[in-house]
Amino acid sequence: LMHLIGSATLAMSTINLPSTLIIFTILILLTILEIVVALIQAYVFTLLVSLYLHDNT
């Protein structure tokens, strides 16, 4: 999805500037969403490992 939107941004950059800015904003928001999801996954993984080690030691 991000590759598709990135390609659309490059293709639209020569045609229509306002549309390009909207698509680029969506791309930035998706990137931020990906980073937030990665941070949540790292937190949950760390929490589960910590609980596992606490119960089994």
PyMOL Python script that loads the backbone (N, CA, C, O; Angstrom):
from pymol import cmd

cmd.read_pdbstr("""\
ATOM      1  N   LEU A   1       0.833  -1.196   0.000  1.00  0.00           N
ATOM      2  CA  LEU A   1       0.000   0.000   0.000  1.00  0.00           C
ATOM      3  C   LEU A   1       0.872   1.252   0.000  1.00  0.00           C
ATOM      4  O   LEU A   1       0.609   2.209  -0.727  1.00  0.00           O
ATOM      5  N   MET A   2       1.912   1.225   0.828  1.00  0.00           N
ATOM      6  CA  MET A   2       2.782   2.402   0.881  1.00  0.00           C
ATOM      7  C   MET A   2       3.550   2.571  -0.424  1.00  0.00           C
ATOM      8  O   MET A   2       3.782   3.696  -0.867  1.00  0.00           O
ATOM      9  N   HIS A   3       3.945   1.465  -1.040  1.00  0.00           N
ATOM     10  CA  HIS A   3       4.642   1.539  -2.328  1.00  0.00           C
ATOM     11  C   HIS A   3       3.711   2.106  -3.392  1.00  0.00           C
ATOM     12  O   HIS A   3       4.125   2.915  -4.222  1.00  0.00           O
ATOM     13  N   LEU A   4       2.460   1.681  -3.363  1.00  0.00           N
ATOM     14  CA  LEU A   4       1.475   2.169  -4.330  1.00  0.00           C
ATOM     15  C   LEU A   4       1.234   3.667  -4.167  1.00  0.00           C
ATOM     16  O   LEU A   4       1.185   4.398  -5.156  1.00  0.00           O
ATOM     17  N   ILE A   5       1.084   4.124  -2.939  1.00  0.00           N
ATOM     18  CA  ILE A   5       0.856   5.549  -2.694  1.00  0.00           C
ATOM     19  C   ILE A   5       2.101   6.360  -3.026  1.00  0.00           C
ATOM     20  O   ILE A   5       1.995   7.466  -3.555  1.00  0.00           O
ATOM     21  N   GLY A   6       3.281   5.819  -2.722  1.00  0.00           N
ATOM     22  CA  GLY A   6       4.519   6.509  -3.076  1.00  0.00           C
ATOM     23  C   GLY A   6       4.673   6.659  -4.576  1.00  0.00           C
ATOM     24  O   GLY A   6       5.093   7.709  -5.061  1.00  0.00           O
ATOM     25  N   SER A   7       4.335   5.614  -5.309  1.00  0.00           N
ATOM     26  CA  SER A   7       4.396   5.690  -6.772  1.00  0.00           C
ATOM     27  C   SER A   7       3.383   6.691  -7.305  1.00  0.00           C
ATOM     28  O   SER A   7       3.669   7.426  -8.250  1.00  0.00           O
ATOM     29  N   ALA A   8       2.204   6.721  -6.703  1.00  0.00           N
ATOM     30  CA  ALA A   8       1.187   7.682  -7.129  1.00  0.00           C
ATOM     31  C   ALA A   8       1.642   9.108  -6.850  1.00  0.00           C
ATOM     32  O   ALA A   8       1.373  10.010  -7.643  1.00  0.00           O
ATOM     33  N   THR A   9       2.321   9.316  -5.742  1.00  0.00           N
ATOM     34  CA  THR A   9       2.830  10.650  -5.417  1.00  0.00           C
ATOM     35  C   THR A   9       3.840  11.109  -6.454  1.00  0.00           C
ATOM     36  O   THR A   9       3.795  12.255  -6.901  1.00  0.00           O
ATOM     37  N   LEU A  10       4.750  10.222  -6.839  1.00  0.00           N
ATOM     38  CA  LEU A  10       5.741  10.589  -7.852  1.00  0.00           C
ATOM     39  C   LEU A  10       5.087  10.844  -9.203  1.00  0.00           C
ATOM     40  O   LEU A  10       5.480  11.765  -9.919  1.00  0.00           O
ATOM     41  N   ALA A  11       4.091  10.035  -9.555  1.00  0.00           N
ATOM     42  CA  ALA A  11       3.424  10.208 -10.841  1.00  0.00           C
ATOM     43  C   ALA A  11       2.605  11.495 -10.875  1.00  0.00           C
ATOM     44  O   ALA A  11       2.538  12.164 -11.906  1.00  0.00           O
ATOM     45  N   MET A  12       1.983  11.841  -9.747  1.00  0.00           N
ATOM     46  CA  MET A  12       1.116  13.022  -9.704  1.00  0.00           C
ATOM     47  C   MET A  12       1.902  14.313  -9.506  1.00  0.00           C
ATOM     48  O   MET A  12       1.355  15.399  -9.698  1.00  0.00           O
ATOM     49  N   SER A  13       3.172  14.215  -9.125  1.00  0.00           N
ATOM     50  CA  SER A  13       3.935  15.425  -8.808  1.00  0.00           C
ATOM     51  C   SER A  13       4.099  16.342 -10.010  1.00  0.00           C
ATOM     52  O   SER A  13       4.209  17.557  -9.848  1.00  0.00           O
ATOM     53  N   THR A  14       4.117  15.785 -11.199  1.00  0.00           N
ATOM     54  CA  THR A  14       4.259  16.624 -12.391  1.00  0.00           C
ATOM     55  C   THR A  14       2.917  17.085 -12.929  1.00  0.00           C
ATOM     56  O   THR A  14       2.865  17.996 -13.756  1.00  0.00           O
ATOM     57  N   ILE A  15       1.838  16.476 -12.479  1.00  0.00           N
ATOM     58  CA  ILE A  15       0.519  16.779 -13.043  1.00  0.00           C
ATOM     59  C   ILE A  15      -0.241  17.808 -12.208  1.00  0.00           C
ATOM     60  O   ILE A  15      -0.665  18.844 -12.721  1.00  0.00           O
ATOM     61  N   ASN A  16      -0.410  17.513 -10.916  1.00  0.00           N
ATOM     62  CA  ASN A  16      -1.293  18.332 -10.096  1.00  0.00           C
ATOM     63  C   ASN A  16      -0.697  18.456  -8.688  1.00  0.00           C
ATOM     64  O   ASN A  16      -0.627  17.471  -7.954  1.00  0.00           O
ATOM     65  N   LEU A  17      -0.277  19.649  -8.322  1.00  0.00           N
ATOM     66  CA  LEU A  17       0.393  19.852  -7.036  1.00  0.00           C
ATOM     67  C   LEU A  17      -0.527  19.658  -5.830  1.00  0.00           C
ATOM     68  O   LEU A  17      -0.108  18.996  -4.881  1.00  0.00           O
ATOM     69  N   PRO A  18      -1.758  20.193  -5.803  1.00  0.00           N
ATOM     70  CA  PRO A  18      -2.600  19.973  -4.609  1.00  0.00           C
ATOM     71  C   PRO A  18      -2.903  18.494  -4.354  1.00  0.00           C
ATOM     72  O   PRO A  18      -2.908  18.049  -3.206  1.00  0.00           O
ATOM     73  N   SER A  19      -3.150  17.750  -5.402  1.00  0.00           N
ATOM     74  CA  SER A  19      -3.399  16.313  -5.224  1.00  0.00           C
ATOM     75  C   SER A  19      -2.160  15.615  -4.694  1.00  0.00           C
ATOM     76  O   SER A  19      -2.255  14.702  -3.874  1.00  0.00           O
ATOM     77  N   THR A  20      -1.008  16.043  -5.161  1.00  0.00           N
ATOM     78  CA  THR A  20       0.246  15.455  -4.697  1.00  0.00           C
ATOM     79  C   THR A  20       0.442  15.710  -3.210  1.00  0.00           C
ATOM     80  O   THR A  20       0.881  14.821  -2.480  1.00  0.00           O
ATOM     81  N   LEU A  21       0.124  16.907  -2.761  1.00  0.00           N
ATOM     82  CA  LEU A  21       0.280  17.218  -1.336  1.00  0.00           C
ATOM     83  C   LEU A  21      -0.655  16.382  -0.472  1.00  0.00           C
ATOM     84  O   LEU A  21      -0.273  15.946   0.614  1.00  0.00           O
ATOM     85  N   ILE A  22      -1.873  16.156  -0.944  1.00  0.00           N
ATOM     86  CA  ILE A  22      -2.825  15.333  -0.196  1.00  0.00           C
ATOM     87  C   ILE A  22      -2.335  13.891  -0.126  1.00  0.00           C
ATOM     88  O   ILE A  22      -2.363  13.270   0.937  1.00  0.00           O
ATOM     89  N   ILE A  23      -1.887  13.363  -1.261  1.00  0.00           N
ATOM     90  CA  ILE A  23      -1.398  11.990  -1.292  1.00  0.00           C
ATOM     91  C   ILE A  23      -0.142  11.854  -0.436  1.00  0.00           C
ATOM     92  O   ILE A  23       0.022  10.855   0.265  1.00  0.00           O
ATOM     93  N   PHE A  24       0.742  12.844  -0.486  1.00  0.00           N
ATOM     94  CA  PHE A  24       1.963  12.810   0.325  1.00  0.00           C
ATOM     95  C   PHE A  24       1.627  12.862   1.815  1.00  0.00           C
ATOM     96  O   PHE A  24       2.278  12.198   2.622  1.00  0.00           O
ATOM     97  N   THR A  25       0.622  13.641   2.178  1.00  0.00           N
ATOM     98  CA  THR A  25       0.181  13.696   3.576  1.00  0.00           C
ATOM     99  C   THR A  25      -0.342  12.338   4.027  1.00  0.00           C
ATOM    100  O   THR A  25      -0.052  11.897   5.139  1.00  0.00           O
ATOM    101  N   ILE A  26      -1.108  11.678   3.171  1.00  0.00           N
ATOM    102  CA  ILE A  26      -1.601  10.335   3.490  1.00  0.00           C
ATOM    103  C   ILE A  26      -0.435   9.370   3.665  1.00  0.00           C
ATOM    104  O   ILE A  26      -0.457   8.519   4.554  1.00  0.00           O
ATOM    105  N   LEU A  27       0.575   9.501   2.821  1.00  0.00           N
ATOM    106  CA  LEU A  27       1.755   8.644   2.921  1.00  0.00           C
ATOM    107  C   LEU A  27       2.487   8.869   4.245  1.00  0.00           C
ATOM    108  O   LEU A  27       2.931   7.910   4.878  1.00  0.00           O
ATOM    109  N   ILE A  28       2.613  10.108   4.658  1.00  0.00           N
ATOM    110  CA  ILE A  28       3.262  10.414   5.939  1.00  0.00           C
ATOM    111  C   ILE A  28       2.444   9.852   7.103  1.00  0.00           C
ATOM    112  O   ILE A  28       3.007   9.299   8.048  1.00  0.00           O
ATOM    113  N   LEU A  29       1.118   9.992   7.038  1.00  0.00           N
ATOM    114  CA  LEU A  29       0.268   9.457   8.104  1.00  0.00           C
ATOM    115  C   LEU A  29       0.366   7.933   8.182  1.00  0.00           C
ATOM    116  O   LEU A  29       0.386   7.371   9.277  1.00  0.00           O
ATOM    117  N   LEU A  30       0.427   7.267   7.043  1.00  0.00           N
ATOM    118  CA  LEU A  30       0.596   5.813   7.051  1.00  0.00           C
ATOM    119  C   LEU A  30       1.941   5.409   7.637  1.00  0.00           C
ATOM    120  O   LEU A  30       2.039   4.408   8.347  1.00  0.00           O
ATOM    121  N   THR A  31       2.969   6.182   7.341  1.00  0.00           N
ATOM    122  CA  THR A  31       4.287   5.899   7.905  1.00  0.00           C
ATOM    123  C   THR A  31       4.268   6.054   9.423  1.00  0.00           C
ATOM    124  O   THR A  31       4.829   5.229  10.143  1.00  0.00           O
ATOM    125  N   ILE A  32       3.627   7.103   9.902  1.00  0.00           N
ATOM    126  CA  ILE A  32       3.500   7.305  11.353  1.00  0.00           C
ATOM    127  C   ILE A  32       2.714   6.159  11.980  1.00  0.00           C
ATOM    128  O   ILE A  32       3.069   5.677  13.055  1.00  0.00           O
ATOM    129  N   LEU A  33       1.650   5.722  11.315  1.00  0.00           N
ATOM    130  CA  LEU A  33       0.865   4.594  11.815  1.00  0.00           C
ATOM    131  C   LEU A  33       1.713   3.326  11.898  1.00  0.00           C
ATOM    132  O   LEU A  33       1.622   2.585  12.876  1.00  0.00           O
ATOM    133  N   GLU A  34       2.531   3.074  10.884  1.00  0.00           N
ATOM    134  CA  GLU A  34       3.418   1.906  10.897  1.00  0.00           C
ATOM    135  C   GLU A  34       4.394   1.969  12.069  1.00  0.00           C
ATOM    136  O   GLU A  34       4.649   0.957  12.721  1.00  0.00           O
ATOM    137  N   ILE A  35       4.938   3.151  12.335  1.00  0.00           N
ATOM    138  CA  ILE A  35       5.883   3.307  13.445  1.00  0.00           C
ATOM    139  C   ILE A  35       5.190   3.074  14.783  1.00  0.00           C
ATOM    140  O   ILE A  35       5.746   2.422  15.667  1.00  0.00           O
ATOM    141  N   VAL A  36       3.984   3.602  14.936  1.00  0.00           N
ATOM    142  CA  VAL A  36       3.235   3.421  16.183  1.00  0.00           C
ATOM    143  C   VAL A  36       2.913   1.945  16.402  1.00  0.00           C
ATOM    144  O   VAL A  36       3.048   1.440  17.516  1.00  0.00           O
ATOM    145  N   VAL A  37       2.492   1.255  15.350  1.00  0.00           N
ATOM    146  CA  VAL A  37       2.195  -0.176  15.473  1.00  0.00           C
ATOM    147  C   VAL A  37       3.455  -0.954  15.847  1.00  0.00           C
ATOM    148  O   VAL A  37       3.394  -1.875  16.662  1.00  0.00           O
ATOM    149  N   ALA A  38       4.592  -0.594  15.260  1.00  0.00           N
ATOM    150  CA  ALA A  38       5.850  -1.265  15.596  1.00  0.00           C
ATOM    151  C   ALA A  38       6.216  -1.038  17.059  1.00  0.00           C
ATOM    152  O   ALA A  38       6.693  -1.956  17.726  1.00  0.00           O
ATOM    153  N   LEU A  39       5.999   0.171  17.563  1.00  0.00           N
ATOM    154  CA  LEU A  39       6.292   0.453  18.975  1.00  0.00           C
ATOM    155  C   LEU A  39       5.375  -0.334  19.904  1.00  0.00           C
ATOM    156  O   LEU A  39       5.816  -0.836  20.937  1.00  0.00           O
ATOM    157  N   ILE A  40       4.102  -0.440  19.540  1.00  0.00           N
ATOM    158  CA  ILE A  40       3.166  -1.219  20.356  1.00  0.00           C
ATOM    159  C   ILE A  40       3.558  -2.691  20.351  1.00  0.00           C
ATOM    160  O   ILE A  40       3.505  -3.350  21.389  1.00  0.00           O
ATOM    161  N   GLN A  41       3.949  -3.210  19.195  1.00  0.00           N
ATOM    162  CA  GLN A  41       4.380  -4.604  19.116  1.00  0.00           C
ATOM    163  C   GLN A  41       5.625  -4.847  19.962  1.00  0.00           C
ATOM    164  O   GLN A  41       5.728  -5.872  20.637  1.00  0.00           O
ATOM    165  N   ALA A  42       6.558  -3.922  19.929  1.00  0.00           N
ATOM    166  CA  ALA A  42       7.770  -4.070  20.738  1.00  0.00           C
ATOM    167  C   ALA A  42       7.432  -4.035  22.222  1.00  0.00           C
ATOM    168  O   ALA A  42       8.003  -4.798  23.002  1.00  0.00           O
ATOM    169  N   TYR A  43       6.519  -3.168  22.620  1.00  0.00           N
ATOM    170  CA  TYR A  43       6.110  -3.082  24.021  1.00  0.00           C
ATOM    171  C   TYR A  43       5.452  -4.379  24.474  1.00  0.00           C
ATOM    172  O   TYR A  43       5.771  -4.898  25.544  1.00  0.00           O
ATOM    173  N   VAL A  44       4.537  -4.901  23.668  1.00  0.00           N
ATOM    174  CA  VAL A  44       3.842  -6.138  24.029  1.00  0.00           C
ATOM    175  C   VAL A  44       4.827  -7.298  24.096  1.00  0.00           C
ATOM    176  O   VAL A  44       4.750  -8.117  25.012  1.00  0.00           O
ATOM    177  N   PHE A  45       5.749  -7.380  23.143  1.00  0.00           N
ATOM    178  CA  PHE A  45       6.751  -8.449  23.160  1.00  0.00           C
ATOM    179  C   PHE A  45       7.599  -8.372  24.422  1.00  0.00           C
ATOM    180  O   PHE A  45       7.840  -9.388  25.074  1.00  0.00           O
ATOM    181  N   THR A  46       8.048  -7.180  24.764  1.00  0.00           N
ATOM    182  CA  THR A  46       8.865  -7.001  25.964  1.00  0.00           C
ATOM    183  C   THR A  46       8.082  -7.358  27.220  1.00  0.00           C
ATOM    184  O   THR A  46       8.613  -7.993  28.131  1.00  0.00           O
ATOM    185  N   LEU A  47       6.828  -6.952  27.265  1.00  0.00           N
ATOM    186  CA  LEU A  47       5.984  -7.272  28.412  1.00  0.00           C
ATOM    187  C   LEU A  47       5.785  -8.777  28.545  1.00  0.00           C
ATOM    188  O   LEU A  47       5.876  -9.316  29.648  1.00  0.00           O
ATOM    189  N   LEU A  48       5.516  -9.454  27.445  1.00  0.00           N
ATOM    190  CA  LEU A  48       5.307 -10.899  27.500  1.00  0.00           C
ATOM    191  C   LEU A  48       6.580 -11.640  27.896  1.00  0.00           C
ATOM    192  O   LEU A  48       6.521 -12.588  28.679  1.00  0.00           O
ATOM    193  N   VAL A  49       7.715 -11.227  27.372  1.00  0.00           N
ATOM    194  CA  VAL A  49       8.983 -11.861  27.754  1.00  0.00           C
ATOM    195  C   VAL A  49       9.260 -11.627  29.232  1.00  0.00           C
ATOM    196  O   VAL A  49       9.706 -12.534  29.935  1.00  0.00           O
ATOM    197  N   SER A  50       8.998 -10.425  29.700  1.00  0.00           N
ATOM    198  CA  SER A  50       9.220 -10.110  31.111  1.00  0.00           C
ATOM    199  C   SER A  50       8.327 -10.963  32.008  1.00  0.00           C
ATOM    200  O   SER A  50       8.791 -11.496  33.016  1.00  0.00           O
ATOM    201  N   LEU A  51       7.059 -11.096  31.650  1.00  0.00           N
ATOM    202  CA  LEU A  51       6.151 -11.921  32.448  1.00  0.00           C
ATOM    203  C   LEU A  51       6.557 -13.389  32.407  1.00  0.00           C
ATOM    204  O   LEU A  51       6.487 -14.085  33.420  1.00  0.00           O
ATOM    205  N   TYR A  52       6.975 -13.855  31.248  1.00  0.00           N
ATOM    206  CA  TYR A  52       7.417 -15.246  31.127  1.00  0.00           C
ATOM    207  C   TYR A  52       8.638 -15.513  31.998  1.00  0.00           C
ATOM    208  O   TYR A  52       8.694 -16.522  32.702  1.00  0.00           O
ATOM    209  N   LEU A  53       9.607 -14.619  31.951  1.00  0.00           N
ATOM    210  CA  LEU A  53      10.817 -14.801  32.751  1.00  0.00           C
ATOM    211  C   LEU A  53      10.522 -14.695  34.243  1.00  0.00           C
ATOM    212  O   LEU A  53      11.127 -15.398  35.052  1.00  0.00           O
ATOM    213  N   HIS A  54       9.596 -13.823  34.599  1.00  0.00           N
ATOM    214  CA  HIS A  54       9.247 -13.664  36.013  1.00  0.00           C
ATOM    215  C   HIS A  54       8.567 -14.924  36.544  1.00  0.00           C
ATOM    216  O   HIS A  54       8.827 -15.333  37.676  1.00  0.00           O
ATOM    217  N   ASP A  55       7.704 -15.539  35.744  1.00  0.00           N
ATOM    218  CA  ASP A  55       6.985 -16.732  36.193  1.00  0.00           C
ATOM    219  C   ASP A  55       7.853 -17.978  36.195  1.00  0.00           C
ATOM    220  O   ASP A  55       7.579 -18.908  36.955  1.00  0.00           O
ATOM    221  N   ASN A  56       8.879 -18.027  35.378  1.00  0.00           N
ATOM    222  CA  ASN A  56       9.666 -19.253  35.226  1.00  0.00           C
ATOM    223  C   ASN A  56      11.044 -19.186  35.862  1.00  0.00           C
ATOM    224  O   ASN A  56      11.890 -20.033  35.577  1.00  0.00           O
ATOM    225  N   THR A  57      11.288 -18.214  36.704  1.00  0.00           N
ATOM    226  CA  THR A  57      12.591 -18.161  37.367  1.00  0.00           C
ATOM    227  C   THR A  57      12.427 -18.231  38.867  1.00  0.00           C
ATOM    228  O   THR A  57      13.416 -18.200  39.599  1.00  0.00           O
TER     229      THR A  57
END
""", "prot")
cmd.dss("prot")
cmd.show_as("cartoon", "prot")
cmd.util.cbc("prot")
cmd.orient("prot")
